[in-house]
């Protein structure tokens, strides 16, 4: 359903961009140049027109993607759609003016402005009307209960039951399709069991999110159960795009950005689970891809020389792939230049130390200048890592960290990185205690996540590499 809906938006946006571009050329021929029907024939033979037919729609799609237009296509609000389309139309028209139109010969400067204003208005109308139709159809299907969002009720007491009844009996259906509820207190069995199945306890949350592909979770706990809200949030917020709502009387227990959302008889607080604006997420990914491509090209001689030295200084493979836990708790293979002797962990997982005999002489040098990490730009290109983000750990150590600091799971809300705030501070962690200590800085990164912060961390990483202060 989501893919089909996304394709609808994309096809309509492409067609709208082509029609608006065509309308601009026709307008200029008929109005500004007053060339009549002959001018219309000239449009079809204009190289710039056909070049724009290819380039302009692609540019609009890139802008819309950066803006986050094609994310959560089943949850679009018409007012937000209007504001987003206006903003994108203004930005795109300005870019087209300075890139494609400013070099055209026109009688007066007023003609430049007239052309740009015409393109802005026509493009907006042609883009917004189809979007409005598609969005309105989707909203109507949600209200008619033909589209629903898998939702988990967290709670099993009177408040959970009342929240369910309020949502089900409201005049306009909000789309919550309850797959079940979990036990929080001691009221099981309860009235909630009569309207939805019991799926487990708080400890099952992470499993249930993946198993049922949950899109929403509603926390409706009793007053004597509010001490568990933080534990519930830690488990849910590591699930990325999951929408989390909570009954208002628990708001003092929430740390983070929240907003009110009135759902008729059941006003709920929506916890903002996105750490940055959509356009910043898009730019961060573009930044990752560009940096990785540049790094792999520029450092290709370094890759070659390092590979030769690793191969010649100790027997075994050049690269080392190890399973780590990444975004949303999913395992992936992280690649490094091998800095330890083969079978270094035959006795079991062990963290490296300053004088670790398992590290090869050249491996010790690589670690100081972070040379062993550069194969991870391949992971960044694949999308399993980011250039900047918390360092990924193995499940073996995550289990130990979580026992002492459950908030570690919050780091799984974002992709792990080659370098991080904690890595700049501590480098390689040699003990679980140091991992927990480093966690403080990675959590600070979550609260201050931005492209500016990423650039600062990269700068400090470069300084550490040049000074050879890694460990």
Buried (B, 14 or more C-beta within 10 A) or exposed (E): EEEEBBEBBBEBBBBBBBBBBBBBBBBBBBBBBEBEEEBEEBBEEBEEBEEBBEBBBEBBBEBBBBBBBBBEBBBBEEEEBBEBBBEBBEEBBEBBBEEBBEEEEBEEEEBBEBBBEBBBBBBBBBBBEBBBEBBEEBBEBBBEEEBBBBBBBBBBBBBBBBBBBBBEEBEEBBBBEBBBBBBBBEBBEBBBBEBBEBBEEBEBBBEBBEEBEBBBBBBBBBEEBBEBBBBBBBBBBBBBEBBBBBBEEBEEBBEEEBEEEEBEEBEBBBBEBBBBEBEBBBBBBEBBBEBBEEBBEEBEEEBEEBBEBBEEEBEBEBBBBEEBBBBBBEEBEBBBBBBBBEEBEEEEEEBBEEEBEBBBEBBBBBBBBBBBBBBBBBBBBEBBBBBBBBBBBBEEBBEBBEEEBEBBBBBBBBBBBBBBBBBBBBBBBBEBEBBBBBBEBBBBBBEEBBEEBBEBBBEBBEEBBEEEEBB
